[in-house]
């Protein structure tokens, strides 16, 4: 069976530090959540699950018409692992790998996603993590068989630690893998980059 990658975009966070839904904040002509989804879709991934939570009606409206499936996390204070488990239940059973994307990393390029998918095709048993100037970033691509460990009451960090021997880092020329957006100040820096092309 040839390698096949599905993606889970985690968008169920309550955005407490931001003070409003960061998934809906505008970056140029579209909201943050669409930047995340567009990069994954442009990379050629066709099986895509978005995990929604607080404010899901508005976010669902913002992505209406996009080729994605939705899962819902109704526990607003739950950890990320809960959302990953919900997303995993919706991905294609034939997938050999699962790309876990964070909706607060809207600058990740489709080229980076394609690079991770390419490495998965060459090394389907590896956990693939992008590296920018020595810093590990997001998203991470897990072999399907390994990410299933998250159902054993583990976090993504636990899964990576437990399988450290198969971790592969991929050097990318994409600062977006390490630029997140949790606070108004971080949003302002990213907005400046989108509008002016300057560094965040």
Order of alpha helices (4+ residues) and beta strands (2+ residues): beta-beta-beta-alpha-beta-alpha-beta-alpha-beta-alpha-beta-beta-alpha-alpha-beta-alpha
